[in-house]
Amino acid sequence: MRFTSMMCCAGVALALTGCSSLNPFAKKPNPRTQPAPLVELKQDASVRTLWSASIGKAEKYVFTPALAGEHVYAASENGNLTKLDAATGRSVWRIDAGSRLTAGVGTDGHVVVVVGDKGTILAYDAEGKQRWKAQAGSEVLSAPAVGLGLVLIRGMDNRVTAYDADTGERKWTMQRTSPPLSLRTAPGIAIADTTAYVGLAGGRLLALMLNNGAPRWEVAVGDPRGVTELERIADISGTPVVSGREVCAVAYQGRVACFDAVSGSPRWAAALSSDGGVAVDESNVYVADERGGLNAFSRMSGTSAWRNTQLTNRRLSTPVSFRNAVAVGDFEGYVHFFSKEDGKLRARIKTDGGAIVARPLMADGFAIFQTQSGSVVAVAAE
């Protein structure tokens, strides 16, 4: 787990950023809950690495690659921002942002956005030329979202701010009160049509109108309970996923749930705790729980389709729906492939050994993973 505390005055001092955070972004195994060993596997699916590109380490942050057209954009803590050919991994260009980065990448193919330390927002065009710079009100760990001419930034202060994608002019701001203690994760923002779907600390999922930031609806995915602040953490984790008329999300110490994307009416919910995100296909919603179990829920009813516990405590990433399989990364850089039908572990492949924390991408017939050690890797399965 990783936390950010707002309780400095009360004497809570959990080291790392500022006065009060605990941040195992590297997903080191808890000595009390050792990761399950990898047993010998008779692979019944063919998996291979298509290409691998080195872009720089993530360090204590999470950088999510972004796909736009035929290109992948990736960033690293040391300031590297890279545009890669999605088919080959060849570098199209690489620039130095000139400062340490904490979040990225967001793009619509025209503007490419990352965030530096102290909340400096840096926007570039598709050729790597800087277009504008702006200042967020707090530290930013979540990748920017870009759509309909706007750049949306989610800060650690539970604030969402929209900027004009062409000029950097601030258009609107929405903020909710931050709970005393929250996960130090990097939940993203999903944009669909004229709505932005935002998961916040405290377990609330908001649908915001893109033109002015006004809420369309607001629902609870996590429900803070318990006596201590630690017990009451119920943050949305990962990025909400919009598929058809549904939006699905998961919360730590909360639930995995799907809602009507237009009205916010609940479709179903199931108790589950995760500090990752969900993947959705036409049949199921997939999510890795905090103990390392990979779960599949019926998209229609929310009933459990299957659960695989072979990777207990291996600190799994957000899953990705991958043809006839669902794939997930772990803390040692392995990518594991499971049958969508019954959850059987079918194959695995190793990347560079660095933890896979960032949300994977689906490209044209292959998946893209970014490791904490600095590799962007394209993997194909047959």
C-alpha positions as a printed Julia matrix, in Angstrom:
382×3 Matrix{Float64}:
   0.0     0.0     0.0
   1.0     3.61   -0.44
  -0.47    6.53    1.45
  -0.49   10.31    1.53
  -1.34   11.85    4.87
  -2.61   15.34    5.58
  -2.02   14.87    9.33
   1.39   16.47    9.88
   0.14   18.65   12.73
  -1.13   15.58   14.54
   2.36   14.15   14.51
   1.92   11.61   11.75
   5.22   11.52    9.89
   5.4     8.9     7.2
   8.49    9.79    5.21
   8.89   10.38    1.49
   7.22   13.34   -0.17
   6.7    16.4     1.96
   6.11   15.65    5.62
   3.8    12.72    5.47
   3.66   10.0     2.91
   4.52    6.37    2.51
   5.1     5.48   -1.1
   6.19    1.98   -2.17
   5.62    2.72   -5.87
   8.27    0.11   -6.56
   5.82   -2.43   -5.09
   8.37   -4.22   -2.89
   7.0    -7.38   -1.29
   5.75   -7.09    2.28
   7.96   -9.35    4.45
   4.85  -10.6     6.28
   3.16  -11.61    3.02
   5.78  -13.07    0.73
   4.92  -13.22   -2.99
   3.88  -16.54   -4.44
   6.74  -18.28   -6.28
   6.34  -18.77  -10.0
   5.75  -22.45  -10.68
   6.89  -24.13  -13.86
   4.29  -23.44  -16.49
   3.44  -25.48  -19.57
   2.49  -22.61  -21.82
  -0.49  -23.18  -24.09
  -0.3   -19.75  -25.7
   2.51  -18.26  -27.76
   3.76  -14.92  -26.41
   6.69  -12.85  -27.63
   8.27   -9.44  -27.28
   7.8    -7.34  -30.42
  10.05   -4.52  -29.33
  11.49   -2.81  -26.28
  12.62    0.8   -25.85
  14.52    2.35  -22.95
  13.13    5.73  -21.84
  14.4     6.23  -18.28
  13.38    5.09  -14.81
  10.11    6.06  -13.15
  11.71    6.11   -9.68
   8.94    6.68   -7.07
   6.37    7.86   -9.64
   4.11    6.1   -12.14
   4.27    7.05  -15.81
   1.57    5.76  -18.1
   2.38    5.57  -21.83
  -0.19    7.06  -24.2
  -1.21    5.85  -27.64
  -2.34    8.22  -30.38
  -2.68    6.91  -33.91
   0.51    5.12  -34.91
   2.63    6.5   -32.08
   3.3     5.87  -28.39
   4.35    8.7   -26.07
   6.25    7.86  -22.89
   7.99    9.82  -20.13
  10.35    9.25  -17.21
  11.3    10.9   -13.93
  14.56   12.36  -15.27
  12.7    14.57  -17.76
  12.71   12.41  -20.86
   9.68   12.63  -23.14
   9.74   10.25  -26.08
   7.64    9.61  -29.18
   7.89    6.03  -30.46
   6.63    4.28  -33.57
   3.98    1.91  -32.17
   4.72   -0.82  -34.71
   8.5    -0.95  -34.29
   9.41    0.91  -31.09
  11.72    3.17  -33.1
  12.28    6.59  -31.54
  10.74    9.38  -33.6
  12.0    12.06  -31.25
  13.17   12.46  -27.68
  13.34   15.71  -25.73
  14.5    16.78  -22.29
  11.73   18.62  -20.44
  14.35   20.43  -18.4
  13.05   19.33  -15.03
  12.15   16.24  -13.03
   8.76   14.83  -14.05
   6.09   13.35  -11.79
   3.22   12.5   -14.15
   2.43   11.73  -17.78
   1.63   11.19  -20.52
  -1.62   12.67  -21.8
  -2.25   13.25  -25.51
  -4.86   13.46  -28.23
  -2.22   13.21  -30.96
  -1.98   17.0   -31.31
  -0.9    18.13  -27.85
   1.32   16.04  -25.56
   1.27   16.86  -21.84
   3.43   15.91  -18.85
   3.75   17.4   -15.37
   6.97   18.35  -13.6
   7.82   18.63   -9.94
   6.06   21.41   -8.05
   3.09   20.98  -10.4
   4.53   22.56  -13.54
   2.38   21.53  -16.54
   4.3    21.23  -19.81
   2.51   20.95  -23.16
   4.18   20.07  -26.47
   3.0    19.62  -30.03
   3.27   16.31  -31.88
   6.77   17.25  -33.07
   8.11   17.85  -29.57
   8.02   21.66  -29.63
   6.81   23.26  -26.39
   3.47   25.02  -26.81
   2.75   26.3   -23.31
   3.47   26.0   -19.61
   1.09   26.37  -16.66
   1.11   25.85  -12.92
  -1.07   23.39  -10.99
  -2.1    24.15   -7.42
  -0.44   21.07   -5.91
   1.71   18.06   -6.68
   0.39   16.01   -9.61
   0.84   12.23   -9.83
  -1.91   11.34  -12.33
  -1.42   11.44  -16.09
  -3.2    14.4   -17.71
  -6.3    13.68  -19.79
  -6.69   15.41  -23.15
  -9.91   15.71  -25.14
 -12.31   18.14  -26.82
  -9.72   20.89  -26.78
  -9.03   20.62  -23.06
  -6.25   19.33  -20.82
  -7.5    18.02  -17.47
  -5.16   17.86  -14.48
  -5.93   16.03  -11.24
  -3.87   17.23   -8.28
  -3.14   15.56   -4.97
  -5.37   18.2    -3.33
  -8.48   16.55   -4.89
  -8.68   19.38   -7.43
  -9.42   18.92  -11.15
  -8.49   21.83  -13.41
  -9.18   22.24  -17.13
  -6.82   24.15  -19.42
  -7.24   25.16  -23.04
  -5.22   22.62  -25.03
  -3.96   25.25  -27.49
  -3.06   28.11  -25.15
  -2.87   26.75  -21.6
  -5.51   29.2   -20.4
  -7.3    27.93  -17.32
 -10.97   27.29  -18.11
 -12.46   25.86  -14.91
 -11.65   24.19  -11.58
 -13.52   21.64   -9.47
 -12.39   20.63   -5.98
 -13.55   18.32   -3.23
 -12.28   18.22    0.37
  -9.4    15.78    0.79
  -9.67   13.09    3.48
  -7.01   13.08    6.24
  -5.29   10.0     4.78
  -5.34    8.78    1.2
  -3.58    6.4    -1.14
  -0.58    7.89   -2.9
  -1.53    6.5    -6.28
  -2.04    7.95   -9.74
  -5.71    7.48  -10.68
  -6.46    8.86  -14.11
  -9.34   10.69  -15.75
 -11.45    9.14  -18.51
 -12.96   11.39  -21.19
 -15.92   10.17  -23.25
 -18.06   12.39  -25.48
 -18.65   15.61  -23.49
 -18.02   14.12  -20.03
 -14.96   13.56  -17.84
 -15.1    10.71  -15.31
 -12.92   11.35  -12.27
 -12.16    9.1    -9.32
 -11.3    10.95   -6.12
  -9.79   10.24   -2.74
 -12.63    9.33   -0.41
 -14.21    6.92   -2.87
 -16.34    9.29   -4.97
 -16.73    8.88   -8.73
 -17.73   12.09  -10.5
 -19.03   12.74  -13.99
 -18.14   16.32  -14.96
 -19.38   18.38  -17.89
 -16.34   19.22  -19.99
 -17.54   22.67  -20.98
 -17.71   24.06  -17.44
 -16.72   21.38  -14.89
 -20.21   21.14  -13.39
 -21.08   17.7   -12.0
 -23.53   15.62  -14.02
 -23.69   13.08  -11.2
 -21.68   11.77   -8.27
 -21.68    8.26   -6.75
 -19.81    6.33   -4.06
 -17.59    3.42   -5.09
 -15.73    3.38   -1.79
 -17.52    3.91    1.52
 -15.14    5.05    4.29
 -15.67    2.88    7.38
 -13.82    2.06   10.56
 -12.46    3.87   13.58
  -8.97    4.91   12.47
  -8.1     7.03    9.46
  -6.2     4.06    8.03
  -9.3     1.9     8.23
 -11.36    4.63    6.57
  -9.27    4.88    3.38
 -11.63    4.12    0.5
 -10.08    5.89   -2.5
 -10.88    5.27   -6.15
  -7.85    3.55   -7.63
  -6.81    3.35  -11.26
  -8.62    5.05  -14.12
 -12.4     4.69  -14.61
 -13.22    2.77  -17.79
 -16.03    3.86  -20.08
 -17.4     1.15  -22.35
 -20.64    1.67  -24.22
 -23.23    3.05  -21.82
 -21.33    1.98  -18.71
 -18.49    3.36  -16.62
 -16.72    1.01  -14.21
 -14.29    1.71  -11.37
 -12.82    0.15   -8.23
 -11.89    1.49   -4.8
  -9.39    0.48   -2.15
 -11.21   -1.1     0.81
 -14.39   -0.6    -1.18
 -16.06   -2.13   -4.2
 -15.75   -2.76   -7.9
 -18.82   -1.29   -9.55
 -20.39   -0.27  -12.85
 -22.8     2.62  -13.42
 -24.86    4.05  -16.23
 -22.49    6.51  -17.87
 -25.24    9.06  -18.57
 -27.27    9.02  -15.36
 -24.94    7.46  -12.79
 -27.54    4.84  -11.91
 -25.86    1.76  -10.41
 -25.73   -1.38  -12.55
 -24.03   -3.6    -9.97
 -21.36   -3.61   -7.27
 -19.23   -6.27   -5.58
 -17.09   -5.98   -2.47
 -13.38   -5.86   -3.35
 -10.25   -3.92   -2.4
  -7.72   -2.87   -5.03
  -5.07   -0.21   -5.48
  -5.06   -0.76   -9.27
  -7.73   -0.28  -11.9
 -10.2    -2.24  -13.99
 -10.26   -3.59  -17.53
 -13.53   -4.13  -19.38
 -14.52   -6.17  -22.44
 -17.84   -7.23  -23.92
 -18.31   -9.99  -21.31
 -16.39   -9.22  -18.12
 -14.84   -6.65  -15.82
 -11.34   -7.67  -14.69
  -9.53   -6.39  -11.6
  -6.57   -7.48   -9.46
  -7.32   -7.29   -5.76
  -4.84   -6.09   -3.11
  -3.83   -9.67   -2.24
  -2.85  -10.49   -5.82
  -5.96  -12.36   -6.87
  -7.11  -11.75  -10.43
 -10.89  -11.48  -10.62
 -13.41  -11.57  -13.44
 -16.98  -10.31  -12.91
 -19.86  -10.61  -15.33
 -20.26   -7.24  -16.97
 -24.03   -7.71  -17.08
 -24.74   -8.87  -13.54
 -21.58   -8.4   -11.48
 -21.5   -12.06  -10.44
 -18.07  -13.64  -10.09
 -17.03  -15.45  -13.27
 -13.74  -16.71  -11.82
 -10.83  -15.81   -9.52
  -7.21  -16.94   -9.87
  -4.93  -16.81   -6.81
  -1.7   -18.2    -8.29
  -0.06  -14.76   -8.13
  -0.83  -13.96   -4.5
   1.15  -10.97   -3.18
   2.91  -10.39   -6.51
   1.61   -6.78   -6.6
  -0.32   -6.96   -9.84
  -0.91   -4.11  -12.26
  -4.19   -3.06  -13.79
  -5.19   -5.87  -16.18
  -5.6    -5.48  -19.92
  -8.1    -7.4   -22.06
  -6.0    -9.07  -24.73
  -7.79  -11.02  -27.48
  -8.74  -14.37  -25.87
  -6.74  -13.63  -22.74
  -6.43  -11.06  -19.98
  -2.89   -9.94  -19.17
  -1.41   -8.44  -16.01
   2.07   -7.35  -14.94
   3.76   -7.97  -11.59
   6.46   -6.56   -9.3
   9.27   -8.51  -11.0
   8.4    -7.4   -14.52
   6.6   -10.55  -15.61
   3.52  -10.32  -17.8
   1.04  -13.14  -17.14
  -1.71  -14.27  -19.51
  -4.96  -15.86  -18.29
  -7.83  -17.46  -20.16
 -10.85  -15.17  -20.28
 -13.1   -18.2   -20.15
 -12.01  -19.83  -16.9
  -9.06  -17.82  -15.5
  -6.48  -20.51  -16.21
  -2.89  -19.21  -16.29
  -1.81  -19.83  -19.87
   1.55  -18.12  -20.41
   4.06  -15.63  -19.07
   6.9   -13.53  -20.4
   9.54  -11.44  -18.61
  10.38   -7.85  -19.46
  13.36   -6.07  -17.86
  12.75   -7.16  -14.26
  11.33   -3.81  -13.16
   7.92   -3.64  -11.51
   4.96   -3.06  -13.82
   2.76   -0.53  -12.07
   1.46    1.67  -14.89
  -1.79    0.82  -16.66
  -1.04   -1.2   -19.83
  -2.16   -0.12  -23.29
  -3.81   -2.08  -26.08
  -2.5    -1.27  -29.55
  -3.22   -3.0   -32.88
  -3.07   -6.63  -31.81
  -0.52   -6.24  -29.02
  -0.18   -4.79  -25.53
   2.29   -2.16  -24.31
   3.75   -2.13  -20.78
   6.01    0.42  -19.09
   8.23   -0.78  -16.25
   9.55    1.18  -13.29
  13.07    0.35  -14.51
  12.52    2.4   -17.65
  11.48    0.07  -20.47
   8.47    0.38  -22.74
   7.73   -3.12  -24.04
   5.31   -4.35  -26.71
   4.1    -7.92  -26.22
   2.08  -10.06  -28.65
   0.16  -13.23  -27.88
  -1.36  -15.87  -30.16
